């Protein structure tokens, strides 16, 4: 038994050593996500043992979700564990609404990743292991995911918006090996009682499905993890193909619809998926992706094409496909009362009102009237040139090729109900400040 446990210890240690050697340069800054559970406590022990052979700076981070009555005790355990090893620990407390529309698991994951994204470190390490990988593959398979989703978790990856790279050194190590390692070294850890709650899908897989699979298919977890690695290879090949197609089809934020139409449907779908991901957006479900592709390629040339994909929309405009954030919820215009900067919720921006001599709108006119800022309601007209006609804002936007997703969130300024300014279009000619006259210049700020 002693020899067997030593072998298991060596397997866990070798996995961490190999991962560090392949991904982590000497003297890199590492931050371990320490929950206090078995996996992260073992990873901490293994990392500390590696510092002589592979020098690096190590600290830990603990996210206090506040969902369990034992959460304070877990944070205290992590603090004591790190203090005994003279290791710096930062504890972040988050609030998670139990009625969050995304679900408690997704909300907790979202809060953790929000914290991890801004950590000032080179690598963020998590203790995901082989059984986690197998469970993730099954979850993705049951969601109908494609190769990228079925690739499950990567050992090392960069994440959009993160300062650090995400490293999972234990991804090839079974949970049983970590348990034996901890017991062999007399280690203590905390158990999250929610892990037994089979109302959560991952727990149901872990507690009920995986043991049954192992009964009929010995080594099922390792086999599933191997399948995930094969899917990762397939996903990489699909990305390589998408990059080849994107070289001629994508320019900046525009995907050429004619080039998309020249590809087979599977290849076009792959390119559209790549285009969405390249813009840092999560992958839409198959139904949404297929609908977007259908609308982009098959809708009439004069149709207004807009398909919602989560928090973004895909638009077709002048032969190209574009991604745009979903417009803010409708809101009433806001009144300007002399503020230097005024938030315009319906436009999703703020407008700075700069005082300038001989520029912008007549200050006296604005001061004497009721000034409001908002977005199009329909029927707005603007006179851009002295003595010229008051032209419809709709025609002005079309002439300037303003994309349709920008038209309905374009900040406008009215005085006593008369449109005097449209961002990017111009000022009412009769309201312009004359040379030497006090003026106000509205400017859009993020």
N, C-alpha and C positions, 0 to 999 in steps of 0.2 A: 504493500500500500504506500509506504514511504517513497519507494522508487517511482511509483505511478504518479504520486502527487508532485514529486520533483520534476517529472517529465511534463506535467501539465503547467507547472510554474514556468518551466523553460519555454513552453509554447507561447504563453502569454507575454513573457518578457521579450521573446524573439520577435513577436509580432510588432510590439511597440518600437523596439530597436530598429527593425527593418523600415517601419513607416517613417520614423524620424530621419533615418539615413537617406531615404529617397525624397523627402519633401522639405526638411527643415535645415537651413544652413546654420553653421555654428553661431552662437551668440544671438540667435533670434529670440524674440519676446513671445512667450507662450502664455495663454490664459486658458485655464481649465474650467469648464462649466461644471461646478460641483453641486450636485443636488443633495449629497449625503447618502444616496442609495448605493447598493452593492457595486454596480458597474463603475460609477465615477470615483468611489473610494479606492477600488482596485487600480484604476487608471492613475490616480494620484500616487499611489505606492510605487507603481511601475515607472512613472516619470521621474520620481525622486531617485530611484535606483539607477537611472540612465544618465544622470547629470555629469558624472565623472567621464564616462565614455563619449558623451555627446553634449558638450556644454551649451546651456541655454538659460535664459531668465524665465522664471516660472512664477505665476500668480494665479489666483482663483477668483471666480465670480459665482455668487449664489443668487438666484432669483426667488424671492419670497412671494409666492402667489397669493397667500392668504386664504386659500380655499379649504384647507384642512384645519381642524382645531389644534393639530400638532405642528403647524407650520413654524411657530416660534421655536419650538424644541429642535426642529431640523436645522434652522438657521444657527442656533446656539451650538449644535453638534459640529456643524461645519466650521464655525468660528474657533471652537476648541481644537479641532483637528488641525487647522492651519496654524494656530498659535503654537501648538506643540512642535510644529515643524518649521517655525519661524517663516511662515509663508504669508504673503499679503493676500487678504481676502476682501473683496468688495461685495456688499449685500444690497440688492436692489429690491425694493418693495413695490409691487404693482397691484392695481385693483382690477378685478375681473368680474363683470356682471354675470350672474348665474343665468340670466335670461338673454345673454348675448346671442344675436341672430346667427352667428357663425358656429355656435356651440361652445361649451366650456373648453374642450380640448383644443379646438382651433384658436380660440381667444387667448388661451394660455401660451400656445406656441407663437402666436403673433406678438405677444408682449415680450416673450423671451428674445425673439429675433430682433425686435426693435432695440432692445438693450445691447444684444451682441453686435449689432450693426455699427454702433458708435464706439465700441471699445478701442482704446488706443493700444493696439497690440499687433503682432505680425500674424499669429495663428490663434484661432479660437478652437479649442479641442473639446469634443463631446465624446461620451463613452458608449456610443451606439456599437452593438456587437452583432454577431452573425444571426442570432435569433431575431433581433430587431429587423435586420435586413430581409429575412424570410417573411416576416409578418408584413413588412412594407410592400413587398412584391405581391403578396396575396391581396392586400387592401387595394392596391393599384389595379390588379387584374380584375377584381370585382367591381371596380369603378369603370372598367372598359378602357383603361389607359393604353396608349400606344407604346412604342419602344422606349421613348424618353421617360415616361412614367414608370414602365416596367424595369428600367435600369435602377429604380429605387434610389439608394443613397450612394454617393461617390465617396471614396476614401478621402480625397482631397478635392476641393473645388473653391473657385471664387464665386462670391455671391454679389449680385447687383446691389450697389449701395452700401456694401460692407467695407470697412477699412481693412479687416483681416481676412485671411483665407480660412476656410473651414476644414478642419482635419479630424478624421475619425480613425485613430490608430488601431482600435480593437474590432474593426468591421469583419475581420475573418476569424474571430475567436468566438466559440460557442459560449453561451451563458453558463453552462455547467462547468466549464474550465475556470471561469472567473469565480464561481462559487467555491470550487475546490481550492483555488488559490487563496481566497480570503480566509477560508477555514484553516488552511495549512499555516497561515501566518497569524492566526489568532486575531483577525481584524474585526472591528465593530462597524456597523452601518445602520441606517434607519430604513424602515419599510413604510412606503406610502400605501395606506389602506385602500386608496381609490384604485390601486392596481388590481384589486380583487373584484371590482365592480364590473360585471359582464354586460352592463348596459352600454358600456363603451366598446366600440367595435374591435379595437386593438386588443383590449383585455379579453373579449370573447374568443378571438383567435388564439391568444396566448394560453388561456385557461382551458378551453374546450376543443378547439379545432386542431391545434398543433400536436397535443398529446395523442389524439386519435390518428392523425397522419403518421406520427412516429411509430405507432403500433403496426400499421400496415405497410409503411414505407420507411424502414430504418434509415436514419441519416437524412430525413426530409429537409431539415433546416439547411444543412450544408448544400443539398442539391438545389434548393430554391435560391440560395445565395449565389450559387454558380450560374443558375439561369439568369439572375439579375445582371451578373457580369457580362454574359453573352448579349443581353439586351442593351447594355451600355455600349458594347462594340457596335451593335447595329445602329444605335442612336447616333454614334459618332460618325459612322459612314453616311447616314442621312444628312447630318450637318455638313459634311464635306460636299455632298451633292448639292445641298441648298446654297452653299457658298459659291459653287461654280455657277449655278443659275442666277444668283444674286449679282454676280459680277456684271451682267448685262441688263438685269431687270430692275435693280435697286440703285437709286441715286439719292443720297441723303435720306429724307423722310418719305420719299415717293417710291412706290412699287408700280412698275409699268404694267397695266392690265393687258396690253397686247402681248407682251412677253409672257405673261402668266397664261394667257389663252393658248399660246403656242406649245405649252407643255401638256403631257398626259395629265389626267385628273389627279392621280396619286402624287405625281411629281409637283404639280401646281399646289396641291394641298400641303405638301412638305415645304415648299418655298414660302407659302403664306404663314405657316406655323413658325418657320424660322424668322420671318420678318417681324412677327408679333413678339417673339421671344427676344429678338435683338433690341427691341425698344423697351426691354425690361418689364414686360407684362406677363402675368401668369398665363399658362396655356388654357384656352377655352376648351369646353367639352367638344366631342366629335360633332354633335348636332349643331352647335354654334359655328364651328369652323366650316362645316359643309354648307351651312346657310350663307355664311359670308362669301365663300367661294362662288356659290351659285349666283348670288346677287351681283357680285363684281363682274362675272363673266356672262351671265345670261339675261340680266335686266335690260330693258330698252335703253338705247344710248342716251335718251333725254330724261331717263328716270332719276329721281333723287334717291341714291343708294346710301343707306346708313344702317348698319347692323350693330347692335349692342353686344359687347363682349366683356361682361363683368364691369369694371370701372372705366373701360375705354369703349370707343365706337370706331368701327372701320367705315370710312367714307370713300366713295368714288367721285373724283372730281377731275374733269378735263383729261380723261384717259389714264388717271393714276389712282392708286389706292393709298389712303393716308390713315393714320391712327390719331385720334384726338380724345382727350379726357371728356368724360360725360359732363354736359353742361350743368352748372349749379341749379338747384331747385328754384322755381320761379319766386321772385321776391319783388315787393313794391319798390319804386324809386326812393332813394334816400335824400333828405333835404340837406343842402350845404348851408352852414351857418357861420362861415368864416374860418373853418378849420384849415390847417396847412395841408393835412392829408385826410382823405375820407374813404372809408371802405365802401365798396359797391358790391354787396353780396350777390346780386343777380348776374354780375359780370365775372365774379370770382377773382377780382383784382381790387387794388386801391388806386385812387387818383390823387396825385399831388397838385395842389393849386399854387403855382409859383407867381409871385408878383414881379412883373417886368414892365419897364417903361416902353411904350410904343409897340407892344406885342400882345398877342392873344385877344381876349375879349375885354370890352370896356368895363373897368372896375366899377364905375359909377352905375352902369346899367345893372350889373349883378347885385350891387349893394342895395339898389332900390326895389328889386323884384324878389320873387320867390324862386330860388334855384334848386333844382333837383337833378340827381344823377341816377341813371338806370340803364336798361337795355331796350331794344326795339319792342314796341307794342303793335306796330303795323301802321302804315299810312304816313310815316314821317317824311317831311320834305325839308330841303336845305338849299339856301341861295349861296353858292360859293363865290360868285363874281358880282360886283356892284352893277346894278342895272340888268342883271341876268335873271332868268326864270328861277322860281323855286322848284327844284327837281326832286323827284322821289328818291329817298335814301336807298330803296331797293335797286334802282337803276344805277346809282352811283357805285354801290357795292359790286354790282355785276361788271361794270366797266373797269373797275380796278382789280378785277379777278380776285376779290376777297373770298377765300374758301367758305363754303356754306356753314361749316362748324364754327367759324369765327363770327359770322354775321349776327347770330342770335345772342352772342355774349359780348358784343362790341359796346364799350362804355359810351353813353350819350349824355349830353348836358342840355337841360331846358331852363329857360327863364320865363316865368309866367306862362308856362305851357308852350312856349315857342322853342323849337330845336335850334340851338346855337352852336353846338359842337358835336362832331362824331369822330372818335379816335381813329387816326390814320386817314381820315377823309378830309377834314378841314373845319373852318369856322364859318359862321354866317357872315357874309360880307358886310351887312349893315351893322353888325355888332363888333366889328374889329376895332381895336384901339388904334387911334391915329398916332402919328409920330409925336413923341413927347407926352402922350396921354398915358395915365396909369392903366395898366392892363393886368389881366390874370391869364396865365397859360396853364391849362390842365395837362398833366402828363401821367400816363399810366405807369404804375409801379407794381412790382410783384407782390 
